[in-house]
């Protein structure tokens, strides 16, 4: 633990990291704001949604509801006109669609009724009858139409009804006198009544996504306040987590905790925005839209932290000893990190667009088709890439290793992302694709921890048992006396009688990984063996051939020479070394 405390010495705060962090957080906030505006504009440009329920008049004539024309004096046309006038702010004209009591403020009642309907019903016009006589099967009588939903009050649910009236402008459907008389009571129970009574009428008009203009102005204030609260909460949460992280020996969790500062603050700010939305008195469509935006922002926070985690893991892998000693791994880690980031960004964009309501099925299908085409076109490239990954992970060979790949013997010069180059003993350069190299048998001579000396000493048949024992003991003594010998297994044994010699097997290991040093040791040991053989009074044998000539009167000479050098009586005689001045035997 003290060692880790020394490693985690706090650094002095600098101005540029703080500025960079503020820029990143501001960019994230701007990104979410852009998603909000983009979604709002897309909502305006998108076609109207399909009707949630079939028109009530469809049961009367058996005609397709989509082909039924909307009569100008139908309940649907009258309510639609009333809503259009309220949206335009012309409440005086909208009051003509109310059955007003005497001396009533028609414009005020029209405005309040619109607020009540938007708050509690959010009427779907497709559910109203398009016929002039209204829905004649609702058992309400002729000239009476009731909206599908009701207004919740303390005494229960109260209906909202329309009546058919003849006015100087013609026949139209207007809100009934009983409905208009309850408007003030319903309006008094609205949560945002104080704001509606004190704000200018222009700010009470609906804007994009059915958000009132004062709500659009309040959203940046709510976002800024939530961001400040998120910063404070993030500071205390990270301080608590920092105490837990300090108890671990790994430094990866410290880096991840530092990278979580921005995403955690952003996520907490979104939670604050979600809590504050309930105080704005949003209409149901606006509330649904902003809920989607908040969820999309949470996706952005999660993928933001995932990108930070990829950077932290990549830095940790590059700092690992196994990666520092492997050039292929050093080049592979950044590449895999970039691939992971691109994949995270693609998944994040698709998730955010899907959460905002955009159709991403076609986009995903396009990515799938493109991925298949790319996989088919780059099959060998991907195979070689994964081959380089397997070579880097298994570490079967490294740059500078002397290896044998199948029948190829040479030194590894480079290990790339596509291929590996090996310099042979003839100084030629052989390039092998990594996908194929990963399937081949690789024998690494550089990985040896000791090198083996193996040979057979063939002594002449004239060697006596005493001389043979002297040679065996002398060779073993010379091997064990060497400073680099591996003493656990030194083999010097008489293994048999060969066709032309007594064979002594020698096998020993020297603790060196340098082949040049081993060749020098082997040379010294072999010379020592020759000295020991000479000192024992014997010599090395070599294959000979003995020819016996048996003269017989008038007959041809019988030439008996066996391929293995044996005589007629089944024994091979070793050739004697010629004496000085004597002609060589034939």
KEFI-239171 format. One line per field, with one value per residue (C-alpha): residue number from 1; residue in three letters; x, y, z negated. Coordinates in steps of 0.001 Angstrom, whole numbers, padded with zeros to 6 digits. Example, Ala and Ser with C-alpha at 12.3 -4.5 7.8 and 13.67 -1.06 7.14 Angstrom:
% KEFI-239171
pos = 1 2;
code = ALA SER;
x = 012300 013670;
y = -004500 -001060;
z = -007800 -007140;
END
This chain:
% KEFI-239171
pos = 1 2 3 4 5 6 7 8 9 10 11 12 13 14 15 16 17 18 19 20 21 22 23 24 25 26 27 28 29 30 31 32 33 34 35 36 37 38 39 40 41 42 43 44 45 46 47 48 49 50 51 52 53 54 55 56 57 58 59 60 61 62 63 64 65 66 67 68 69 70 71 72 73 74 75 76 77 78 79 80 81 82 83 84 85 86 87 88 89 90 91 92 93 94 95 96 97 98 99 100 101 102 103 104 105 106 107 108 109 110 111 112 113 114 115 116 117 118 119 120 121 122 123 124 125 126 127 128 129 130 131 132 133 134 135 136 137 138 139 140 141 142 143 144 145 146 147 148 149 150 151 152 153 154 155 156 157 158 159 160 161 162 163 164 165 166 167 168 169 170 171 172 173 174 175 176 177 178 179 180 181 182 183 184 185 186 187 188 189 190 191 192 193 194 195 196 197 198 199 200 201 202 203 204 205 206 207 208 209 210 211 212 213 214 215 216 217 218 219 220 221 222 223 224 225 226 227 228 229 230 231 232 233 234 235 236 237 238 239 240 241 242 243 244 245 246 247 248 249 250 251 252 253 254 255 256 257 258 259 260 261 262 263 264 265 266 267 268 269 270 271 272 273 274 275 276 277 278 279 280 281 282 283 284 285 286 287 288 289 290 291 292 293 294 295 296 297 298 299 300 301 302 303 304 305 306 307 308 309 310 311 312 313 314 315 316 317 318 319 320 321 322 323 324 325 326 327 328 329 330 331 332 333 334 335 336 337 338 339 340 341 342 343 344 345 346 347 348 349 350 351 352 353 354 355 356 357 358 359 360 361 362 363 364 365 366 367 368 369 370 371 372 373 374 375 376 377 378 379 380 381 382 383 384 385 386 387 388 389 390 391 392 393 394 395 396 397 398 399 400 401 402 403 404 405 406 407 408 409 410 411 412 413 414 415 416 417 418 419 420 421 422 423 424 425 426 427 428 429 430 431 432 433 434 435 436 437 438 439 440 441 442 443 444 445 446 447 448 449 450 451 452 453 454 455 456 457 458 459 460 461 462 463 464 465 466 467 468 469 470 471 472 473 474 475 476 477 478 479 480 481 482 483 484 485 486 487 488 489 490 491 492 493 494 495 496 497 498 499 500 501 502 503 504 505 506 507 508 509 510 511 512 513 514 515 516 517 518 519 520 521 522 523 524 525 526 527 528 529 530 531 532 533 534 535 536 537 538 539 540 541 542 543 544 545 546 547 548 549 550 551 552 553 554 555 556 557 558 559 560 561 562 563 564 565 566 567 568 569 570 571 572 573 574 575 576 577 578 579 580 581 582 583 584 585 586;
code = UNK UNK UNK UNK UNK UNK UNK UNK UNK UNK UNK UNK UNK UNK UNK UNK UNK UNK UNK UNK UNK UNK UNK UNK UNK UNK UNK UNK UNK UNK UNK UNK UNK UNK UNK UNK UNK UNK UNK UNK UNK UNK UNK UNK UNK UNK UNK UNK UNK UNK UNK UNK UNK UNK UNK UNK UNK UNK UNK UNK UNK UNK UNK UNK UNK UNK UNK UNK UNK UNK UNK UNK UNK UNK UNK UNK UNK UNK UNK UNK UNK UNK UNK UNK UNK UNK UNK UNK UNK UNK UNK UNK UNK UNK UNK UNK UNK UNK UNK UNK UNK UNK UNK UNK UNK UNK UNK UNK UNK UNK UNK UNK UNK UNK UNK UNK UNK UNK UNK UNK UNK UNK UNK UNK UNK UNK UNK UNK UNK UNK UNK UNK UNK UNK UNK UNK UNK UNK UNK UNK UNK UNK UNK UNK UNK UNK UNK UNK UNK UNK UNK UNK UNK UNK UNK UNK UNK UNK UNK UNK UNK UNK UNK UNK UNK UNK UNK UNK UNK UNK UNK UNK UNK UNK UNK UNK UNK UNK UNK UNK UNK UNK UNK UNK UNK UNK UNK UNK UNK UNK UNK UNK UNK UNK UNK UNK UNK UNK UNK UNK UNK UNK UNK UNK UNK UNK UNK UNK UNK UNK UNK UNK UNK UNK UNK UNK UNK UNK UNK UNK UNK UNK UNK UNK UNK UNK UNK UNK UNK UNK UNK UNK UNK UNK UNK UNK UNK UNK UNK UNK UNK UNK UNK UNK UNK UNK UNK UNK UNK UNK UNK UNK UNK UNK UNK UNK UNK UNK UNK UNK UNK UNK UNK UNK UNK UNK UNK UNK UNK UNK UNK UNK UNK UNK UNK UNK UNK UNK UNK UNK UNK UNK UNK UNK UNK UNK UNK UNK UNK UNK UNK UNK UNK UNK UNK UNK UNK UNK UNK UNK UNK UNK UNK UNK UNK UNK UNK UNK UNK UNK UNK UNK UNK UNK UNK UNK UNK UNK UNK UNK UNK UNK UNK UNK UNK UNK UNK UNK UNK UNK UNK UNK UNK UNK UNK UNK UNK UNK UNK UNK UNK UNK UNK UNK UNK UNK UNK UNK UNK UNK UNK UNK UNK UNK UNK UNK UNK UNK UNK UNK UNK UNK UNK UNK UNK UNK UNK UNK UNK UNK UNK UNK UNK UNK UNK UNK UNK UNK UNK UNK UNK UNK UNK UNK UNK UNK UNK UNK UNK UNK UNK UNK UNK UNK UNK UNK UNK UNK UNK UNK UNK UNK UNK UNK UNK UNK UNK UNK UNK UNK UNK UNK UNK UNK UNK UNK UNK UNK UNK UNK UNK UNK UNK UNK UNK UNK UNK UNK UNK UNK UNK UNK UNK UNK UNK UNK UNK UNK UNK UNK UNK UNK UNK UNK UNK UNK UNK UNK UNK UNK UNK UNK UNK UNK UNK UNK UNK UNK UNK UNK UNK UNK UNK UNK UNK UNK UNK UNK UNK UNK UNK UNK UNK UNK UNK UNK UNK UNK UNK UNK UNK UNK UNK UNK UNK UNK UNK UNK UNK UNK UNK UNK UNK UNK UNK UNK UNK UNK UNK UNK UNK UNK UNK UNK UNK UNK UNK UNK UNK UNK UNK UNK UNK UNK UNK UNK UNK UNK UNK UNK UNK UNK UNK UNK UNK UNK UNK UNK UNK UNK UNK UNK UNK UNK UNK UNK UNK UNK UNK UNK UNK UNK UNK UNK UNK UNK UNK UNK UNK UNK UNK UNK UNK UNK UNK UNK UNK UNK UNK UNK UNK UNK UNK UNK UNK UNK UNK UNK UNK UNK UNK UNK UNK UNK UNK UNK UNK UNK UNK UNK UNK UNK UNK UNK UNK UNK;
x = 000000 002740 004234 000929 000575 003963 002932 -000262 001324 -001128 -000042 -000271 -003407 -002890 -005008 -005132 -006606 -009394 -010116 -010060 -012503 -014883 -014701 -015552 -018491 -019763 -019499 -021545 -024209 -024282 -024609 -027694 -029163 -028598 -030388 -033317 -033528 -032970 -035728 -038012 -037418 -037817 -041122 -042333 -041263 -042484 -045951 -048724 -049006 -051677 -054915 -054772 -058372 -060784 -063387 -066615 -068608 -067106 -069689 -072557 -071972 -069255 -067070 -063316 -062696 -059796 -062096 -064814 -064654 -064751 -067837 -067245 -070083 -068928 -067597 -064111 -064005 -065347 -062892 -060019 -060913 -061097 -057642 -056192 -057538 -056153 -052764 -052738 -053642 -057002 -058981 -061754 -062590 -062141 -064800 -067401 -067058 -068201 -071777 -071002 -073076 -074230 -071524 -068745 -065217 -065205 -061525 -060393 -062663 -061459 -057841 -058452 -060446 -057597 -055145 -057383 -057853 -054118 -053302 -055797 -057035 -054656 -057414 -056848 -059078 -059323 -061530 -064241 -066985 -066517 -070274 -072483 -074845 -072022 -071977 -075573 -074787 -073436 -076898 -076470 -079284 -079332 -076996 -074798 -071191 -068928 -065148 -063600 -061819 -063013 -061560 -060430 -061801 -062207 -065706 -064793 -064498 -066500 -067299 -066610 -069447 -070280 -073716 -074899 -076022 -077086 -075110 -075071 -072019 -073856 -074255 -071372 -070584 -069688 -068742 -071893 -072971 -072363 -068824 -068059 -069376 -066882 -063840 -062844 -063014 -060869 -058412 -057945 -056591 -053755 -050244 -048896 -051886 -049747 -047345 -050207 -051763 -048579 -046747 -047419 -049785 -047026 -045003 -048000 -048329 -047069 -043853 -042083 -042843 -045837 -043507 -044744 -042351 -041738 -040820 -038313 -036768 -036747 -035000 -031496 -031850 -032919 -030049 -027462 -028750 -028797 -025243 -024007 -025789 -024336 -020823 -021244 -022702 -020034 -017300 -018580 -019242 -015758 -014253 -015996 -014944 -011383 -011066 -012114 -009834 -006858 -007035 -006281 -002842 -003854 -003643 -006183 -009103 -007545 -007372 -010965 -012172 -010424 -011948 -015428 -015500 -017178 -019582 -020650 -021317 -023255 -025367 -026175 -027132 -029544 -031088 -031552 -033206 -035562 -036575 -037081 -039273 -042162 -042174 -042561 -046084 -045332 -048001 -047925 -046231 -043598 -043006 -042572 -040155 -037976 -037944 -036518 -033912 -032865 -032562 -030536 -028280 -027775 -026719 -024218 -022836 -022427 -020656 -018553 -017291 -016720 -014420 -012516 -012216 -010786 -008111 -007251 -006983 -004893 -002444 -002238 -001504 001160 002857 002875 006297 004967 003886 007071 009122 006836 006895 003861 001847 002909 001504 -001511 -002826 -003474 -005092 -007430 -008212 -009235 -011354 -013087 -013730 -015257 -017492 -018564 -019336 -021426 -023392 -023826 -025118 -027590 -028781 -029245 -031088 -033314 -034123 -035048 -037540 -035663 -036043 -032704 -033777 -032741 -029460 -028717 -029641 -027295 -024501 -025146 -024956 -021874 -020292 -020873 -019420 -016424 -015879 -015932 -013622 -011170 -011270 -007531 -006729 -008891 -007376 -003873 -004901 -006231 -003150 -000964 -003147 -002676 001080 001288 -000767 000990 004439 005520 008239 009663 011865 015455 014530 016264 013412 012525 009165 008489 011636 012588 015439 016318 016072 012856 013342 009873 006406 003791 000009 -000180 003005 006230 009666 012409 016055 017440 021006 021533 020612 017366 014216 011096 007683 004960 001355 000422 -002780 -000741 002078 -000341 -001191 002418 004744 007215 010399 012272 015964 016255 013885 016360 017627 020570 022168 022840 026117 025572 028127 029339 033015 033906 037046 038996 038527 042025 040856 041159 038539 040921 041446 037690 037045 039764 038172 034682 035862 038087 035335 032794 035338 036126 032440 031641 034661 033350 031856 028766 027812 024320 025256 021866 022289 025706 025675 028950 028166 029418 026370 027470 029781 029385 030302 033794 034143 033297 030723 030652 027644 028153 025277 025474 023833 025565 023817 024056 021584 024263 024945 028302 029449 028180 030221 033359 032527 031841 035185 037086 035261 035860 039570 039674 038039 040789 043442 041773 041609 045266 046278 044411 046508 043766 042415 039286 038113 036850 035038 037364 037107 039260 039920 040982 042697 042713 045030 044167 045962 044623 041527 040418 040838 037861 037087 034964 034171 031076 029273 029642 033366 033223 035678 034840 034758 032201 034608 035561 039154 039853 042359 045635 047034 049967 053410 055674 057042 054879 052564 048901 046974 044657;
y = 000000 002553 001849 002689 005855 006927 006155 008221 011536 014303 016545 020289 021615 023164 025584 023737 020408 022356 024336 021164 019480 022456 022388 018693 019066 022063 020011 017216 019702 021224 017738 016962 020369 019713 016384 018216 020763 018115 016000 019046 019926 016327 016238 019253 017839 014298 013276 013162 009909 007401 007553 005783 004591 004207 006925 006307 006902 003901 001631 003448 002791 000159 002517 002700 005441 006872 007585 009357 013128 015465 017636 021349 021258 018033 017773 017016 020103 022406 021224 021366 024977 025839 024410 026285 029614 028977 028038 031299 033231 034436 033500 036005 034202 030822 031851 031508 027745 028018 028218 031213 032245 035875 038480 035854 036624 034455 034912 033985 030949 029801 030108 028281 025499 024919 024673 022176 020007 019988 019070 016280 014965 015828 015096 012985 014557 011277 009931 012567 011983 013518 013503 016572 014784 013452 009970 008807 005576 007012 007141 010831 012078 014031 017002 015956 014693 013706 013665 010221 011106 012936 015577 014281 016296 015836 014442 012145 012258 014922 014753 017318 017605 019387 020499 021307 024947 027238 030495 033521 031947 028675 025320 024312 022203 024167 023243 022894 025378 022812 022241 025974 026588 024063 025549 027907 025035 022808 025592 026352 022831 023148 023020 025752 028090 030820 030863 031042 033948 036047 035324 037207 035423 035117 032863 030650 029658 026191 025885 022874 019517 021046 022836 026276 029082 029832 026171 026404 029408 027573 024468 026049 027414 023995 022334 024755 024372 020589 020671 022597 020190 017276 018686 018899 015405 014005 015523 013882 010530 010430 011429 008477 006099 007396 006082 002624 002709 003704 000316 -001632 -002286 -001664 001803 001037 001818 005194 006041 004877 006946 010005 009400 009067 012710 014086 011180 010969 014713 014571 011608 013259 016462 014499 012971 016498 017572 014588 015560 019210 018375 017524 021150 022614 021299 019707 018413 014631 014835 017255 015093 011990 013761 015149 011755 010325 013079 012379 008658 009427 011626 008751 006591 009298 009304 005525 005451 008459 006499 003470 005555 006742 003121 002050 004755 003668 -000018 000782 002851 000071 -002534 -000357 000048 -003720 -005445 -008014 -005250 -003224 -006238 -007042 -004577 -006225 -005793 -002140 -001472 -003722 -002207 001305 -000234 -002401 000608 002663 -000206 -000501 003253 003219 000304 002119 005291 003418 001592 004826 006792 004030 003803 007577 007888 004951 006489 009773 007957 007826 004640 002874 -000492 000495 001877 -001345 -003379 -001230 -001726 -005469 -005646 -003438 -005574 -008751 -007163 -005881 -009269 -011027 -008488 -008319 -011955 -012528 -009183 -009976 -013462 -012009 -009417 -012059 -014124 -011261 -010981 -014675 -014433 -011406 -013070 -016470 -014890 -017902 -015787 -012294 -010011 -011297 -014913 -017700 -020000 -022922 -022673 -025990 -026419 -022740 -021750 -018132 -015028 -013055 -009499 -007908 -008897 -006718 -006617 -008562 -010635 -011710 -011510 -014086 -013739 -017144 -018410 -017684 -014039 -014252 -012638 -014811 -013187 -015347 -014077 -014065 -016010 -018880 -018506 -018964 -022466 -023604 -025373 -022888 -024052 -021301 -021858 -018549 -019769 -022468 -022044 -024443 -026132 -029820 -031442 -034860 -037064 -040680 -041614 -044636 -046416 -049085 -052786 -052940 -050795 -052761 -052610 -050600 -048078 -047912 -047190 -044533 -042808 -042905 -041612 -038947 -037580 -037431 -035759 -033162 -032394 -031988 -029766 -027211 -024122 -023934 -027611 -028502 -031096 -032777 -034944 -035803 -038949 -040749 -044417 -047340 -048107 -051026 -052659 -051239 -052764 -051245 -049708 -049552 -046751 -044373 -042046 -038550 -036185 -033075 -029645 -026304 -023396 -020814 -019366 -017837 -020128 -018512 -019207 -022772 -023394 -022297 -024598 -027496 -026982 -027010 -030101 -032069 -031256 -032389 -035669 -036227 -035619 -038075 -040763 -040261 -040334 -043619 -045261 -045814 -044032 -043327 -045839 -045202 -047512 -049848 -052585 -055741 -057673 -061364 -062879 -066686 -067915 -071306 -072979 -071888 -070565 -067041 -065145 -065052 -061489 -061369 -057846 -057088 -053762 -053243 -053854 -057311 -060118 -063582 -064886 -062219 -059785 -056335 -055378 -051737 -050194 -049356 -045922 -046165 -045692 -042977 -043775 -046884 -046941 -046748 -049987 -050580;
z = 000000 -000718 002702 004377 002355 003662 007203 006903 006084 006952 009779 009837 011475 014857 016798 020129 018819 017113 020274 022336 019957 020136 023919 023998 021645 023587 026770 025187 024082 027557 029047 026974 027757 031432 031092 029496 032301 034955 033498 033348 036975 038021 036200 038137 041475 040849 041986 039403 037468 038400 036451 033110 033407 036318 036751 034922 038074 039777 038221 039875 043518 043801 045835 045361 042741 044718 047682 045637 046272 043285 043457 042650 040110 038391 034814 036120 038343 035593 032931 035440 036308 032602 031993 034979 033708 030218 031630 033568 030426 031752 028636 029365 032586 030882 028338 031115 030645 026993 025712 023502 020482 020326 019578 019801 021027 024129 025023 021515 021391 024806 023684 020408 022053 024493 021576 019761 022833 023591 020016 019375 022713 025554 027973 031087 033750 035635 032832 033570 036080 039557 040255 039905 037495 035377 033937 033866 032008 028736 027106 026279 028445 031641 031825 028887 029179 026294 026367 025773 022493 019387 017071 013623 010676 006935 007398 010249 014010 015835 019567 022255 024742 027974 029191 032689 033039 035815 035797 038109 039772 040316 038556 036338 033284 030142 026592 024456 021780 018991 020235 020454 016944 015521 017307 014456 011958 014159 014874 011167 010637 013180 011717 014009 013555 011927 014876 017380 015544 015415 018675 021912 024316 026915 024592 023961 027585 028550 030476 032030 030465 028609 026202 025222 025996 022324 021868 024702 022943 019612 020941 021193 017660 016384 018256 016844 013290 013671 015011 011976 009652 011616 011204 007440 007149 009471 007313 004124 005823 007330 003993 002340 005114 004973 001429 002561 005583 003450 001712 004896 006344 009939 011470 014203 011913 011118 014813 015367 012434 013827 017251 015748 014673 017793 018489 014837 014646 017894 016726 013381 015190 017368 014263 012909 016158 015983 012444 013408 016395 014094 012880 016383 016929 020276 022593 023194 026651 025347 022272 024387 026708 023908 022211 025415 025529 021934 022635 025759 023628 021188 024121 025078 021517 021544 024899 023879 020886 023131 025351 022270 021098 024466 024189 020637 021551 024653 022609 020043 022714 024323 020932 020260 020535 022983 025357 025031 026144 029083 031998 033586 030398 030122 033576 033091 029845 031280 034363 032299 030116 033150 034478 031103 031033 034507 033509 030326 032284 034857 032170 030224 033211 034084 030461 030150 033467 032569 029201 030867 033074 036365 038458 038192 039582 043103 041759 039917 043007 045095 042596 042657 046445 046465 043788 045778 048914 046979 045356 048728 050334 047439 046381 046752 045154 042139 041966 041923 039358 036988 037701 036534 033432 032631 033232 030956 028232 028369 028892 030921 032525 032162 034174 034027 033273 035153 036159 038337 040114 041835 043943 043777 041460 040768 038581 038128 039360 039188 037994 039642 039614 042876 043173 041467 043132 042409 043493 044490 044111 047816 047045 049028 047612 047401 046790 045211 044722 041058 041711 043148 040628 037725 039068 039624 037197 035758 034065 032248 031577 029751 027053 025952 022412 023032 026031 026546 027537 029083 030807 031058 030650 032778 031451 033303 032489 031026 028096 024859 022087 019922 022691 023276 019588 019604 022574 020983 017617 019160 021399 018563 016295 018969 019486 015800 015329 017820 016058 018322 018179 016985 014350 014005 017084 018571 020716 021641 022257 024303 026436 028607 031088 034525 037879 037702 034230 030544 030218 027218 027026 025602 024782 022635 022325 021903 020201 022948 025445 027701 030638 031345 027788 028065 031208 029370 026449 028812 030522 027232 025978 029190 029128 025488 026548 029140 026496 024121 026839 027694 024033 023553 026314 028810 031835 033798 036359 039803 042246 044182 046836 046750 049982 049709 052784 052709 055501 056939 059810 063187 061681 061482 058267 056052 055051 051923 050901 048918 049096 045381 045349 043656 044512 045667 042133 041181 039473 040635 039939 039328 041648 040002 040434 042896 041456 042647 046100 046598 049611 048822 048864 051771;
END
